[in-house]
Each structure stands twice: as C-alpha cells, then as structure tokens.
C-alpha cells in the first residue's frame, strides 16, 4: 500500500479559492459562461424565449449584453 499525501485544511481552501476558467487572449480577464434569455412574440401572438450560452469577458460583454433583435 502506498503512502497517502496528507493535506491540511489551509491547503484545501487555498486550492479551491483561486480563479477558475481560461483567460481571454485580448484583455487577460477570466472568461465566464453566462446564459442569456431573450423574450419575443411569436407569429401567433404568444411569448417565447430564446436561451443562449455565451462566453463573456471585459472586452466583449457590451456586445453580448446589449439587446439584440430577434430575426
């Protein structure tokens, strides 16, 4: 049986508190995945929703979070 490496509580907390995800090549910020839900009225007059997943960082958040028209 091999030896188990023991970690203290401080080591466990330090491992889990760092930033997660990949960094943007342009601005260097961490890229976050967000879900946008946009309502629109269908041809029959009912409200429908479009759910989309986007990868957002500082350099593209204004482009993604501004209202877009439904085509």
C-alpha positions in Angstrom: 0.0 0.0 0.0 1.3 3.4 -0.9 1.6 6.4 1.4 -1.2 8.9 1.2 -0.3 12.6 1.0 -1.9 14.5 3.8 -3.2 18.0 3.2 -4.1 20.5 5.9 -7.3 22.4 5.8 -5.5 25.6 4.7 -4.0 23.8 1.7 -7.5 22.6 0.7 -9.0 26.0 1.0 -6.1 27.6 -0.9 -6.6 25.2 -3.8 -10.3 25.9 -4.2 -10.3 29.7 -3.9 -8.3 30.6 -7.0 -9.8 31.9 -10.2 -11.2 29.2 -12.5 -11.5 29.1 -16.2 -9.5 30.2 -19.1 -8.1 33.7 -19.7 -9.1 35.9 -22.6 -6.2 36.4 -25.1 -7.1 40.1 -25.7 -7.9 41.6 -22.2 -6.5 38.9 -19.9 -9.6 38.5 -17.8 -11.2 35.2 -16.9 -13.9 34.1 -19.3 -17.2 33.5 -17.7 -20.1 31.4 -19.2 -23.4 33.2 -18.9 -26.9 32.3 -20.0 -29.0 35.0 -21.7 -32.8 34.6 -22.1 -34.5 36.9 -24.6 -38.3 37.1 -24.9 -40.0 37.6 -28.2 -43.6 37.4 -29.5 -44.3 34.6 -32.0 -46.4 35.0 -35.1 -49.4 33.5 -33.2 -49.0 36.2 -30.5 -47.6 34.0 -27.8 -44.5 34.9 -25.9 -41.5 32.7 -26.5 -38.0 32.7 -25.1 -34.6 32.2 -26.7 -31.9 30.8 -24.3 -28.3 31.1 -25.3 -25.0 30.4 -23.6 -22.2 33.0 -24.1 -18.6 33.2 -23.1 -18.1 36.7 -21.7 -15.1 38.8 -20.6 -14.4 42.5 -20.3 -13.7 43.1 -24.0 -16.9 41.6 -25.3 -19.5 42.0 -22.6 -21.1 45.1 -24.0 -21.6 43.4 -27.4 -23.3 40.4 -25.9 -25.4 42.1 -23.2 -27.0 44.8 -25.4 -30.5 43.9 -26.6 -30.4 42.2 -30.0 -33.3 42.0 -32.4 -34.9 38.6 -33.0 -34.7 37.5 -36.6 
